[in-house]
């Protein structure tokens, strides 16, 4: 008797996700991650600000509610760590690649939330054994925050994909599903 199994091509993809606060980045990643998982992929997510949020939490500063002052604090701490040998970018990429390469799944996708275009470009140089994709989640009524360096200039980058989140959750879910199918179908850099 022959047993047939689904076979997946070996692929590892790092996806940088950016956009202004409240644009729908987390929801997009949740939808897309669930679609990839349904298709048999390993799916992960992390943020370049996770490390500094853990530091401020340990210092007694709760993450919620997110205020402009907290966003500015996180941006300042992140900038300080980035000045030291690009610590945050290196740590985030290393943790994501570690998670992806520890899994036995043939197909892996890791979403990293990152803001600053120069950090995104640097992370691209770090990703050696994975494909690299960038996504901007756009929403007309997102908070255009300019009170800190991390949120300024997020649109000053040429993204591989723009997810237009200008309608309801059902439309964002459809856009996420289209993204998943396009990523699975593509081979190499997007033209």
Buried (B, 14 or more C-beta within 10 A) or exposed (E): EEEEEEEBEEBBBBBBBBBBBBBBBBBBBBBBBBBBEEBEBBBBBBBBBBBBBEBBEEEEEEEEEBEBEBBBBBBBBBBEBBEEEBBBBBBBBEBBBEBBEEEEBBBBBBBBBBBBBEBBEBBBEBBEEBBBBBBBBBBEEBBEBEEBBBBBEBBEBEBBBBBBBEEEEEEBBEBBBBBBEEBBEBEEEEE
